Amino acid sequence: MAKSSSFKPELQQQSSINEELDKIENFFQQLQRPKNLNEIRDRTEKFCQQHSERKIILITSGGTTVPMEHNTVRFIDNFSAGTRGSASVE
């Protein structure tokens, strides 16, 4: 009995993590995909194939705008020129 009660906090924590992951997944499922998503995927895949003999890391940088609803009236914006990301790569 003592063993099962000692695992309850871990189970509760895992349950809480799973709930948060579900919320995140649901949020992204509701967003519209970028119109050029297939192009982005194709270019990324081509780049990775061209450099398949090397170790590569894909780093994205720059501004981000995330809508808070389907009919975007409100959004979260992170303006960035991407200089920190490019400097980190170098």
Rosetta constraint file for C-alpha pairs under 8 A:
AtomPair CA 1 CA 5 HARMONIC 6.56 0.50
AtomPair CA 2 CA 6 HARMONIC 6.32 0.50
AtomPair CA 3 CA 7 HARMONIC 6.65 0.50
AtomPair CA 4 CA 8 HARMONIC 6.80 0.50
AtomPair CA 7 CA 11 HARMONIC 6.21 0.50
AtomPair CA 8 CA 12 HARMONIC 6.01 0.50
AtomPair CA 9 CA 13 HARMONIC 6.02 0.50
AtomPair CA 10 CA 14 HARMONIC 6.10 0.50
AtomPair CA 11 CA 15 HARMONIC 6.00 0.50
AtomPair CA 12 CA 16 HARMONIC 6.10 0.50
AtomPair CA 13 CA 17 HARMONIC 6.19 0.50
AtomPair CA 14 CA 18 HARMONIC 6.10 0.50
AtomPair CA 15 CA 19 HARMONIC 6.18 0.50
AtomPair CA 16 CA 20 HARMONIC 6.31 0.50
AtomPair CA 17 CA 21 HARMONIC 6.18 0.50
AtomPair CA 18 CA 22 HARMONIC 6.11 0.50
AtomPair CA 19 CA 23 HARMONIC 6.30 0.50
AtomPair CA 20 CA 24 HARMONIC 6.22 0.50
AtomPair CA 21 CA 25 HARMONIC 6.08 0.50
AtomPair CA 22 CA 26 HARMONIC 6.05 0.50
AtomPair CA 23 CA 27 HARMONIC 6.13 0.50
AtomPair CA 24 CA 28 HARMONIC 6.39 0.50
AtomPair CA 25 CA 29 HARMONIC 6.13 0.50
AtomPair CA 26 CA 30 HARMONIC 6.40 0.50
AtomPair CA 27 CA 31 HARMONIC 6.85 0.50
AtomPair CA 30 CA 70 HARMONIC 7.50 0.50
AtomPair CA 31 CA 67 HARMONIC 7.73 0.50
AtomPair CA 31 CA 69 HARMONIC 7.91 0.50
AtomPair CA 31 CA 70 HARMONIC 6.83 0.50
AtomPair CA 32 CA 70 HARMONIC 7.62 0.50
AtomPair CA 33 CA 37 HARMONIC 6.73 0.50
AtomPair CA 36 CA 40 HARMONIC 6.28 0.50
AtomPair CA 37 CA 41 HARMONIC 6.18 0.50
AtomPair CA 38 CA 42 HARMONIC 6.04 0.50
AtomPair CA 39 CA 43 HARMONIC 6.07 0.50
AtomPair CA 40 CA 44 HARMONIC 6.05 0.50
AtomPair CA 41 CA 45 HARMONIC 6.02 0.50
AtomPair CA 42 CA 46 HARMONIC 6.05 0.50
AtomPair CA 43 CA 47 HARMONIC 6.09 0.50
AtomPair CA 44 CA 48 HARMONIC 6.21 0.50
AtomPair CA 45 CA 49 HARMONIC 6.13 0.50
AtomPair CA 46 CA 50 HARMONIC 6.12 0.50
AtomPair CA 47 CA 51 HARMONIC 6.36 0.50
AtomPair CA 48 CA 52 HARMONIC 5.77 0.50
AtomPair CA 48 CA 56 HARMONIC 7.78 0.50
AtomPair CA 51 CA 55 HARMONIC 7.76 0.50
AtomPair CA 51 CA 56 HARMONIC 7.41 0.50
AtomPair CA 59 CA 85 HARMONIC 7.33 0.50
AtomPair CA 59 CA 89 HARMONIC 7.70 0.50
AtomPair CA 60 CA 85 HARMONIC 7.13 0.50
AtomPair CA 61 CA 82 HARMONIC 4.97 0.50
AtomPair CA 61 CA 83 HARMONIC 7.95 0.50
AtomPair CA 61 CA 84 HARMONIC 7.77 0.50
AtomPair CA 61 CA 85 HARMONIC 5.11 0.50
AtomPair CA 61 CA 86 HARMONIC 7.34 0.50
AtomPair CA 62 CA 79 HARMONIC 7.39 0.50
AtomPair CA 62 CA 80 HARMONIC 4.94 0.50
AtomPair CA 62 CA 81 HARMONIC 5.25 0.50
AtomPair CA 62 CA 82 HARMONIC 3.86 0.50
AtomPair CA 62 CA 83 HARMONIC 7.63 0.50
AtomPair CA 62 CA 85 HARMONIC 7.39 0.50
AtomPair CA 63 CA 77 HARMONIC 7.52 0.50
AtomPair CA 63 CA 78 HARMONIC 5.39 0.50
AtomPair CA 63 CA 79 HARMONIC 4.56 0.50
AtomPair CA 63 CA 80 HARMONIC 4.30 0.50
AtomPair CA 63 CA 81 HARMONIC 6.45 0.50
AtomPair CA 63 CA 82 HARMONIC 6.94 0.50
AtomPair CA 64 CA 77 HARMONIC 5.82 0.50
AtomPair CA 64 CA 78 HARMONIC 5.10 0.50
AtomPair CA 64 CA 79 HARMONIC 6.52 0.50
AtomPair CA 64 CA 80 HARMONIC 7.68 0.50
AtomPair CA 65 CA 75 HARMONIC 6.62 0.50
AtomPair CA 65 CA 76 HARMONIC 5.71 0.50
AtomPair CA 65 CA 77 HARMONIC 4.45 0.50
AtomPair CA 65 CA 78 HARMONIC 6.33 0.50
AtomPair CA 65 CA 79 HARMONIC 7.99 0.50
AtomPair CA 66 CA 75 HARMONIC 5.47 0.50
AtomPair CA 66 CA 76 HARMONIC 5.19 0.50
AtomPair CA 66 CA 77 HARMONIC 6.48 0.50
AtomPair CA 67 CA 72 HARMONIC 5.59 0.50
AtomPair CA 67 CA 73 HARMONIC 7.75 0.50
AtomPair CA 67 CA 74 HARMONIC 6.29 0.50
AtomPair CA 67 CA 75 HARMONIC 4.20 0.50
AtomPair CA 67 CA 76 HARMONIC 6.39 0.50
AtomPair CA 68 CA 72 HARMONIC 6.72 0.50
AtomPair CA 68 CA 73 HARMONIC 7.82 0.50
AtomPair CA 68 CA 74 HARMONIC 5.69 0.50
AtomPair CA 68 CA 75 HARMONIC 5.02 0.50
AtomPair CA 68 CA 76 HARMONIC 7.06 0.50
AtomPair CA 69 CA 73 HARMONIC 7.42 0.50
AtomPair CA 69 CA 74 HARMONIC 7.16 0.50
AtomPair CA 69 CA 75 HARMONIC 7.82 0.50
AtomPair CA 82 CA 86 HARMONIC 6.32 0.50
AtomPair CA 83 CA 87 HARMONIC 5.94 0.50
AtomPair CA 84 CA 88 HARMONIC 6.03 0.50
AtomPair CA 85 CA 89 HARMONIC 6.42 0.50
AtomPair CA 86 CA 90 HARMONIC 6.44 0.50
